[in-house]
Amino acid sequence: MLFVFALTSGCREASGGEEHVAVAGGDPDRGRTAIATFGCGSCHTIPGIATAKGTAGPPLFFWSKRTFIAGEVPNTPDFLVRWIEVPQAIEPGTAMPNLGVPEGDARDIAAYLYTLR
């Protein structure tokens, strides 16, 4: 069942020969701001965010091409938003902290990450 959900939960739009994952209600420009506001760059290196040079967490290069989130669930918008909101809901015991990111900001951050090809 999870596999079917993974195939149907993300909206992919063709864009110049590449697929673009659309995050319902998410805005990549607001996502850039939210990444800075919530300090994501203190742990992660994130392309396009000058202050995001952290090395405690994995670098987020080519996010849109990844298959899994935290090696646990398919890389879909719904799972990514949930991961950003409450990482322990996806991977109990993860080192990724719960930063108190509200759903709207999580959608914006996810929208930005899916621009990383």
N, C-alpha and C positions, 0 to 999 in steps of 0.2 A: 504494500500500500504506500509506503513512504516513497518508493521509486516513482510511482504515478504522480504523487504530490510534487515531487521535485521537477518532473517534466512539465507540470501545468501551472505551477505557482509563479513563475517569472514571465514577464512580458518581454519578448525580444523583438527588437525592431532592426531591420536592415539599415545600415548607414555606411555608404561608401565601401561595400564589400565586406564589412565587418558587422557583427551583431552588437547591438547596444541593449543592455538590460535596463528597462525602465522600472523605477521604484515608485509605486503609486504614492502621491503626496510628497515625494522627495524632490529637492532642488539642489543640484551639485554646487551652485555658488553659495548657498546658505550652508551647505555641508562643509565647505572649506572653512568658513567662519566657526562652525560648531566644533570642528576638529581642533582649532586653536583654543576655543573657549573651554573645552573639556580636557585639554592637555594630552590628547592622543599622541602627539609627537614627542612627549617625554619618554615614551616607551617604544614607539615605532618610527621607522623612517618611512615617510610617505611622500611619493613624488608629487611635485607641484606645491608643496607646503614647505617654504624655506626654513621654518623653525622646527620642522618634524624630522629630527635626526637621532631619535632614541635608538638604543640597541638592546634594551631589556626584552622587548617583544620582537616578533619577526618583522622584517621589512614587508611593506604592503605593495611592492611592485607587482604589476600585471594582475591586480586583484580580479578583474573581470574574466580572466582566463583560468582561474583556480576552480578545481572540482569540489573541494570540501572546505568547510569552515572548522577550524581546530581539529581536523581529522575525524570529526564526529558526524556531521550532517552535510547534505548537499549545499553547495553555494547557490542559494536562491535568495531573492529579496526578503521574503518572510523570515527565513532563518537568520539572515544577516542582521536584520532589524532587531530581532529577539536577542541575538548574540551581543549586539552593542548595548541594548537595554539592560539585560541581566545575563552575563556570560555563564554564570553557574547553572542557569536553567538548561543550557546546552551541554556544558561539560562541568559537572560538579567537581569542585576542587581545583579548577583552573587557576593559574596565576593571574589571569586577566581580572582586574578589579571591577567591581560594580561602581561606576562613576555617577550613577543617578541620572543617566541620560534619558530624558523624556522621549516618548515615541516619535514625536514630530522631528526632533533633532536627530534621532537615530535614523529616521527615513532620509533626512538630508545627508547625513554622513554616508549612509549606504549608497545614495545616489552619486555622491562624489567618488566613492571607491570603485563603483562600476564604470567610471570614466577611465580608470587606469587600465590601459590595454598594453 
